[in-house]
């Protein structure tokens, strides 16, 4: 079963921090990316994906995160949604 998690941040996610988080999973895990690099996956030694992170998107329109994710969302401005 898969699950989507969306992180709304006030700053662009730091690439080094994301990679450090991936590699904290253990030395036996590997990284794979799609052809254009928009999705990076943390995979088991046999290639089974564990986590996928999509490239962050800048939300320019005020209220857009709330419209897409529901009224209970409290988004920072400007939010960078990062999905996995």
N, C-alpha and C positions, 0 to 999 in steps of 0.2 A: 504494500500500500504506500502510495506517495503522499506527501504533504507539502503544500506551498507555504513559505514563510516570507513575509515582506518586511524589510527594515526601512524605516523612514529616518534619514539622517539630515542634519543641517549642513554637513560638509560632504564633499566627494569622498567616498571610501578610499582609504589608503591601500594601494596595491601590495606593499610590503606586509602590512598587517594581515591582509587576506591570505597571502601566501604562507605567512607564519602560522596562521590558524589551520590551513590545510595540512602543513607538514607536522603540526602538533599531533595529528592523528596517528603517526607512527612511520618509521622508515620503510615499512613494507608496502605502504600505500603509494599510488602513483597519481599523476595528473594527466588529464586528457582534455583537449579543446576541440571545438568544432572547427570547420575550415576557416571561418573568418574571425575566430577568437571571441565571439560574443558570449559563449557559454564555456565555462571551465568546470570539469568534473573531477572529484576525488574518487579514485577507483581502488578496488581490491587488487591483489596480485594477479587474479585471473581476469581482470577487466570489468568486473561488475561495478556499476556506479553506486556510490554511497551518498554523495552530495553534489548538486549542480548549482553553480552560481552564475547568474546572467549579468551582463554588463549593466552598470547603473544607468539610470535615466534621470535627467533633470526635469522636474515638473515646473513649467513656467507659469501655468494658470492658477491663480489663487482659488482654492476650494476644489481643485481637480482630484487630489488624493482622497478627500472626503467623499466626492461624488463616486469615485471608483471603488473605494473600500468601505464606505458606509459612514453615517453621521457620527458614530462613536470614535472615529479616528481623530486624533489631535496631531496634526502634521506640523513639523518645524518649517520655517520659511527660509530659503527655498528648499523643499525636501528632495533628496535623491533617493527614489525607491530602488532598492536592490533586492531582487527575488532569488529564491533558491528552491 
